[in-house]
Amino acid sequence: MSFGFIITRHVTCEKTNKYWNQNVKLLRLLYPLRQIIIIDDNSNQDFVKADYEYKNVRIIQSEYPGRGELLPYIYFLRNKWFSNAVILHDSVFLHQRIPFNKITDPIIPLWHFNYDKENIGNLLRISNGLKNNYSVIQRLNIMQNNVLGINSHNDFVCCFGVQSYINHSFLTLIENKYSFTNLINFVRNRTDRCAMERIMGLLFTLEYPKLLKYKSLLGNIHKIGNWGYTYDEYEDNFKKNKVVKVVVKVWTGR
């Protein structure tokens, strides 16, 4: 099955420039023939430098600075580079080959987490930018009013970092029904981007309820995410051949 990779990049210094380089080098090792698209979100170009001349890698400078997690979906919708996209942050590193070509679901988050009712006011504000948003707002309000938390973990899947494996036709369906691209006018900062993990996860679940059964490819990020693991620690472990996870996420303040 046709698939490729879309990486969101935000370089702020020499260290963060290492992220996307390491990401691409590992993908090239594991998937030498798959296309890689890099969406650059307002990087400081003084620090952006490729370690090598990578093959089959295309870099797009986003015209929407600060939209982060929303950007891969915006550009994938516009450009059907492949039938299915694996959407990653630059700070995520694959160390073993995952058979993405065998996935038959139109959407599956890479990691998930349970809905936590975080900043409900902002979630509702952003959701107002969607078309046909009644079901979205209703679900968020039900979750907010469910004080006892009954069934609160089973109503929809939150998509960590809005990182996923997604089919282009399914994404087109989401756009046609909800006009998620309207949210480019509502997402401006880190708090808004965190809201996207919940809103996009809700849209995915509404249109593909089977997500409630398996939720994500790699599991609950809060249980397996190794919170606080830095790039320096990762780099040291990598040099010592001590990286044991199939996929590693490093935590960074940008």
VENRABEL-V951244 format. One record per backbone hydrogen bond with DSSP energy under -0.5 kcal/mol. CO is the residue of the C=O (numbers start at 0). NH is the residue of the N-H. E is the energy in kcal/mol with one decimal. If there is no record, write none. Layout:
((CO | NH | E) (CO | NH | E))
This chain:
((1 | 83 | -0.8) (3 | 85 | -2.7) (4 | 36 | -3.1) (5 | 87 | -2.8) (6 | 8 | -0.5) (6 | 38 | -3.2) (7 | 89 | -1.4) (8 | 40 | -3.4) (10 | 43 | -3.1) (12 | 16 | -1.4) (13 | 17 | -0.7) (14 | 17 | -1.5) (14 | 18 | -0.6) (15 | 19 | -0.8) (16 | 20 | -1.1) (17 | 21 | -2.8) (18 | 22 | -2.7) (19 | 23 | -2.7) (20 | 24 | -2.6) (21 | 25 | -2.2) (22 | 26 | -2.1) (23 | 27 | -2.8) (24 | 28 | -1.6) (25 | 29 | -2.3) (26 | 30 | -3.5) (30 | 33 | -1.1) (34 | 4 | -2.5) (35 | 57 | -2.6) (36 | 6 | -3.0) (36 | 38 | -0.5) (37 | 39 | -0.7) (37 | 59 | -3.2) (38 | 8 | -2.8) (38 | 40 | -0.6) (39 | 41 | -1.0) (39 | 61 | -2.3) (42 | 44 | -1.0) (43 | 46 | -2.3) (43 | 47 | -0.5) (46 | 48 | -0.6) (51 | 53 | -1.2) (53 | 56 | -0.5) (55 | 35 | -2.1) (57 | 37 | -3.1) (59 | 39 | -3.0) (59 | 61 | -0.7) (63 | 66 | -1.5) (66 | 69 | -2.3) (67 | 70 | -1.6) (69 | 72 | -0.6) (69 | 73 | -1.7) (70 | 74 | -2.5) (71 | 75 | -2.2) (72 | 76 | -2.0) (73 | 77 | -1.4) (74 | 78 | -1.7) (78 | 80 | -2.2) (82 | 167 | -3.1) (83 | 3 | -1.7) (84 | 86 | -0.7) (84 | 165 | -2.4) (85 | 5 | -2.6) (85 | 87 | -0.6) (87 | 7 | -2.2) (88 | 91 | -1.2) (90 | 249 | -2.2) (92 | 247 | -2.7) (97 | 99 | -2.6) (98 | 101 | -2.0) (99 | 102 | -1.7) (105 | 166 | -3.0) (107 | 164 | -2.3) (108 | 216 | -2.7) (109 | 217 | -3.0) (110 | 159 | -1.3) (111 | 220 | -2.4) (112 | 157 | -1.3) (116 | 119 | -0.7) (118 | 121 | -0.6) (118 | 122 | -1.9) (119 | 123 | -2.4) (120 | 124 | -2.1) (121 | 125 | -2.5) (122 | 126 | -2.4) (123 | 127 | -1.4) (125 | 128 | -2.0) (126 | 129 | -2.0) (129 | 132 | -0.5) (132 | 136 | -2.8) (133 | 137 | -2.8) (134 | 138 | -2.1) (135 | 139 | -2.3) (136 | 140 | -2.5) (137 | 141 | -2.5) (138 | 142 | -2.3) (139 | 143 | -2.2) (140 | 144 | -2.4) (141 | 145 | -1.0) (144 | 146 | -2.1) (145 | 148 | -1.3) (148 | 151 | -1.9) (150 | 153 | -1.6) (155 | 157 | -0.5) (157 | 112 | -1.3) (157 | 159 | -0.8) (158 | 161 | -2.4) (159 | 162 | -1.8) (162 | 109 | -2.5) (162 | 110 | -0.5) (163 | 86 | -3.3) (163 | 165 | -0.5) (164 | 107 | -1.9) (165 | 84 | -2.8) (166 | 170 | -2.3) (167 | 171 | -2.2) (168 | 172 | -1.9) (169 | 173 | -2.1) (170 | 174 | -2.2) (171 | 175 | -2.9) (172 | 176 | -2.1) (173 | 177 | -2.7) (173 | 178 | -0.5) (174 | 178 | -2.3) (177 | 130 | -3.0) (178 | 181 | -2.0) (179 | 182 | -1.9) (180 | 183 | -1.6) (181 | 184 | -2.1) (182 | 185 | -1.8) (182 | 186 | -1.8) (185 | 187 | -0.7) (188 | 192 | -2.3) (189 | 193 | -2.3) (190 | 194 | -1.6) (191 | 195 | -1.3) (192 | 196 | -0.8) (193 | 196 | -0.8) (193 | 197 | -0.7) (194 | 197 | -0.7) (194 | 198 | -2.7) (195 | 199 | -2.4) (195 | 200 | -0.5) (196 | 158 | -2.4) (196 | 200 | -0.7) (197 | 201 | -2.1) (198 | 202 | -2.4) (199 | 203 | -2.8) (200 | 156 | -0.6) (200 | 204 | -2.1) (201 | 205 | -2.7) (202 | 206 | -1.9) (203 | 207 | -1.3) (207 | 210 | -2.1) (208 | 211 | -2.0) (209 | 212 | -1.8) (209 | 213 | -0.9) (210 | 214 | -2.8) (213 | 215 | -3.0) (214 | 108 | -0.6) (218 | 111 | -1.8) (218 | 220 | -0.5) (219 | 222 | -1.4) (219 | 223 | -1.5) (220 | 224 | -1.9) (225 | 228 | -1.8) (228 | 250 | -3.0) (229 | 233 | -2.4) (230 | 234 | -3.4) (231 | 235 | -2.1) (232 | 236 | -2.4) (233 | 237 | -2.9) (234 | 238 | -2.3) (235 | 239 | -1.4) (236 | 241 | -3.5) (237 | 240 | -1.3) (241 | 243 | -0.5) (245 | 94 | -3.7) (245 | 95 | -1.0) (247 | 92 | -3.0) (251 | 253 | -0.9))
